[in-house]
C-alpha cells in the first residue's frame, strides 16, 4: 500500500507498525522513523518564518488565523506524483498540522483516488484507538493489536509501580509566551505519571492563562512541555518559567516527540515524566527525553 502521511503522529504510527516502507510522502516535521523525511518526498511544509521566539510564533499564528491564511503549505504536485492509496491527515488543530478540508480539496482537484483517514484523538485512550484504526486501514490489523497491547502493558506497569505513592501537584505548560495550559491527553499523561494536574482540560483544547493566575495557585512542580519543541529548547524556555514562578521545581521534556504528538511515544513520555516525579519507583528513561532542572 502507498501511504501519504500528512501528520507527524501518523507517520510515527505507520513506522511503529513496521510499515515505513509503505510511506510515499511525509511532512517537514516527520522525524520518526528516524530519517524518514530524508528518504521520502516532503509534501507539507510550514508557512511560518523560521527562527522565531515563542512569543513571535504566537503573534504570527494569530495574525495568519485572523487573516484566514493557512499555517501550512501543501505541495499538490508532489502529492499527485506519489499517487497514494491512503492519505493520513487530521482536523484536530490547524496550528499543528494541515486540516482535513484542505487535503480533501486537493485530492479532488488533482483527481487522486485515495482513501482519506482523519486521525483526531482527543484523549490517551483515543490515541491508542487511532493506532489500531491506522493499522486496520493499512492492512495491518494484527500488528496494530500487538502494538496497542504492548503500550497498554507498559502503562499498567507504570500504574503498578506508582500505586499508593503521594501525587505532587503538577502544572504542565504547553507554551510559555503566553503561558498555555494543556488540553487533550496531557492531563491524563500527568496522572498516569503519578502527578495531579492542577490545570488543563481533559480531552479539550489548550487554553491561555496568565502568570498571575499561576502564581495565585503555585504547584509543587512545573512540567515545561512547549508544543513542537525538543528538550534543549524546553530547557531554554524553562528559564522564563523560573523567573515567573520562582522557587518551584521544573522539569523540561522533549514535548515534540513525547507529549504533544498523538502517537505511540506518548507512552515513552509518560514513563519519562513518571521517573522525573518518582525517580525511586520508575526506571530512568534514555537520555534526551526529560531533564530535571
C-alpha positions in Angstrom: 0.0 0.0 0.0 1.2 3.5 -0.8 0.7 5.7 2.3 1.0 9.5 2.3 1.2 10.8 5.9 0.4 14.5 6.3 0.7 14.3 10.1 3.8 13.5 12.1 1.9 11.4 14.6 0.5 9.3 11.8 4.0 8.8 10.3 5.2 7.6 13.7 2.3 5.2 14.0 3.0 3.8 10.5 6.6 3.3 11.4 5.8 1.6 14.7 3.6 -0.8 12.8 6.6 -1.9 10.7 5.2 -0.2 7.6 7.8 2.5 7.0 8.5 1.1 3.5 4.9 1.8 2.6 5.3 5.6 3.2 5.5 7.5 0.0 5.1 11.1 1.3 5.6 12.8 4.7 5.7 16.3 6.3 8.6 18.6 7.1 8.2 17.7 10.8 8.2 13.9 10.4 11.2 12.6 12.3 10.0 9.1 13.4 11.0 6.7 12.0 14.4 8.4 12.1 15.5 9.9 8.8 12.1 9.3 7.1 11.8 12.8 5.7 15.2 12.5 4.0 14.1 9.3 2.3 10.6 10.4 1.2 9.1 13.4 -0.6 8.1 16.2 1.8 4.6 17.3 0.7 3.7 19.5 3.6 5.8 22.5 4.8 5.3 25.3 7.3 4.1 28.7 6.1 5.7 30.3 9.2 9.1 32.0 9.1 12.0 30.2 10.8 13.9 31.4 13.8 11.1 33.0 15.7 10.8 33.1 19.5 7.7 31.6 21.2 6.1 35.0 21.6 6.8 35.8 17.9 5.4 32.4 16.8 2.2 33.1 18.8 1.8 36.5 17.2 2.3 35.3 13.7 -0.1 32.3 14.1 -2.7 34.7 15.5 -2.2 37.2 12.6 -2.4 34.5 10.0 -5.5 32.9 11.6 -7.3 36.3 11.8 -6.5 36.9 8.1 -7.7 33.5 7.1 -4.2 32.4 6.0 -3.0 28.8 6.3 -0.3 27.8 8.7 1.0 25.1 6.3 1.6 24.7 2.6 0.7 21.5 0.7 2.7 20.6 -2.4 -0.1 19.4 -4.5 2.0 18.4 -7.5 4.3 16.3 -5.3 1.3 14.6 -3.7 -0.1 13.8 -7.1 3.2 12.4 -8.3 3.4 9.8 -5.4 -0.1 8.5 -6.2 -1.1 7.4 -2.7 -3.7 4.8 -1.9 -4.2 6.0 1.7 -3.8 9.6 3.0 -3.5 10.2 6.7 -4.5 13.6 7.9 -6.2 15.4 10.9 -8.7 18.0 11.8 -7.7 18.4 15.4 -5.6 21.6 15.3 -5.0 23.9 12.4 -1.9 25.2 14.2 -0.4 21.7 14.5 -1.0 20.3 11.0 -2.7 20.6 7.7 -6.6 20.4 8.1 -8.6 17.6 6.5 -10.6 20.1 4.4 -7.5 21.3 2.6 -6.4 17.7 1.8 -9.9 16.7 0.5 -10.0 19.7 -1.8 -6.5 19.0 -3.1 -7.3 15.3 -3.8 -10.5 16.3 -5.6 -8.7 18.9 -7.7 -5.9 16.5 -8.6 -8.3 13.6 -9.3 -6.4 11.4 -6.8 -8.5 8.4 -5.9 -7.2 7.7 -2.4 -8.8 6.9 0.9 -8.5 9.7 3.4 -8.3 8.7 7.0 -8.6 11.5 9.6 -6.7 10.9 12.8 -8.2 13.1 15.5 -7.7 11.6 19.0 -8.5 13.9 22.0 -7.7 11.5 24.8 -5.0 9.0 25.6 -7.4 6.1 25.0 -8.3 7.6 21.7 -4.7 7.8 20.7 -4.4 4.1 21.3 -7.6 3.6 19.3 -6.1 5.6 16.5 -3.1 3.3 16.3 -5.5 0.4 15.8 -7.5 2.4 13.2 -4.5 3.3 11.2 -3.3 -0.3 11.3 -6.6 -1.5 10.0 -6.7 1.0 7.2 -3.2 0.0 6.2 -4.0 -3.8 6.2 -2.0 -4.5 9.4 -4.7 -5.1 12.0 -2.8 -7.8 13.8 0.3 -5.6 14.1 -1.9 -2.8 15.4 -3.4 -5.1 18.1 0.0 -6.3 19.2 1.4 -2.7 19.4 -1.6 -1.4 21.4 -1.4 -4.4 23.7 2.3 -3.7 24.4 1.6 0.0 25.0 -1.2 -0.8 27.5 1.1 -3.3 29.2 3.7 -0.6 29.7 1.1 1.8 31.1 -0.1 -0.8 33.5 3.5 -1.3 34.7 3.8 2.4 35.5 0.5 2.4 37.3 1.6 -0.6 39.4 4.9 1.0 40.3 3.3 4.2 41.4 0.3 2.7 43.3 -0.2 4.3 46.7 2.5 6.9 46.3 1.9 10.6 47.0 1.0 12.6 43.9 2.7 16.0 43.5 0.6 18.8 42.1 1.9 19.4 38.5 1.4 22.3 36.3 2.1 21.4 32.7 2.7 24.3 30.3 2.4 23.7 26.6 3.6 27.2 25.8 5.5 29.9 27.8 4.8 33.2 25.9 2.0 33.5 26.6 1.6 30.6 29.0 -0.8 27.9 27.8 -2.5 25.2 30.0 -2.7 21.8 28.4 -5.7 20.0 26.9 -6.4 16.8 25.1 -4.4 13.8 26.6 -1.8 15.8 28.5 -3.6 16.0 31.9 -4.1 12.2 31.6 -0.4 11.8 31.0 0.4 13.7 34.2 -2.0 11.4 36.1 -0.5 8.3 34.5 2.9 9.5 35.5 1.9 9.8 39.2 1.1 13.5 39.4 -2.1 15.5 39.9 -2.6 18.1 37.2 -3.5 21.5 38.7 -5.0 22.9 35.5 -5.9 21.8 32.0 -8.9 20.4 30.2 -9.1 16.6 29.7 -10.0 16.0 26.1 -10.3 19.7 25.4 -8.2 22.4 23.8 -5.2 24.1 25.3 -6.1 27.5 26.8 -4.1 30.6 27.5 -3.6 31.7 31.1 -1.5 34.4 32.9 1.5 34.2 35.1 -0.6 36.0 37.8 -3.2 33.2 37.8 -0.4 30.6 38.0 1.2 32.5 40.9 -2.2 32.5 42.8 -2.1 28.7 43.0 1.5 27.6 42.8 2.1 23.9 42.0 4.6 21.5 43.5 6.3 21.2 40.1 6.1 22.7 36.6 6.4 20.5 33.6 7.8 22.6 30.7 6.5 21.0 27.6 6.4 23.6 24.8 4.4 22.4 21.8 6.6 21.4 18.9 9.9 21.9 20.7 12.6 19.4 21.7 14.4 19.0 25.0 17.1 21.7 24.6 14.5 24.3 23.6 12.3 23.2 26.5 15.3 23.7 28.9 15.9 27.2 27.5 12.3 28.2 27.7 12.2 26.9 31.3 14.2 30.0 32.3 11.1 32.1 31.6 9.1 29.9 33.9 11.8 30.1 36.6 11.6 33.9 36.5 7.8 33.9 36.7 7.3 31.0 39.2 10.4 31.3 41.4 11.2 28.5 43.9 9.1 25.8 42.1 11.0 22.8 40.8 11.0 22.5 37.0 11.1 19.5 34.7 11.7 20.0 30.9 10.6 17.4 28.4 11.0 16.8 24.7 7.4 17.7 24.0 7.6 17.4 20.2 8.4 13.7 20.5 6.8 12.6 23.7 4.0 14.9 24.8 2.1 16.7 22.0 2.4 14.1 19.2 -0.5 11.7 19.3 1.5 8.5 18.6 3.0 5.5 20.4 5.7 7.6 22.0 3.3 9.2 24.4 3.8 6.1 26.5 7.6 6.8 26.4 6.7 10.3 27.6 4.6 9.0 30.5 7.5 6.7 31.6 9.9 9.6 31.4 7.7 12.0 33.4 7.0 9.3 35.9 10.7 8.9 36.5 11.1 12.7 37.0 8.3 12.7 39.5 9.1 9.4 41.2 12.8 8.5 40.5 13.0 5.8 43.1 10.0 3.9 41.6 10.3 4.1 37.8 13.5 3.3 35.8 15.3 6.2 34.2 14.5 6.8 30.6 17.1 7.0 27.8 18.9 10.4 27.7 17.3 13.2 25.8 13.7 12.8 26.8 13.4 14.7 30.1 15.6 16.8 32.3 15.1 17.9 36.0 16.2 21.5 36.4 
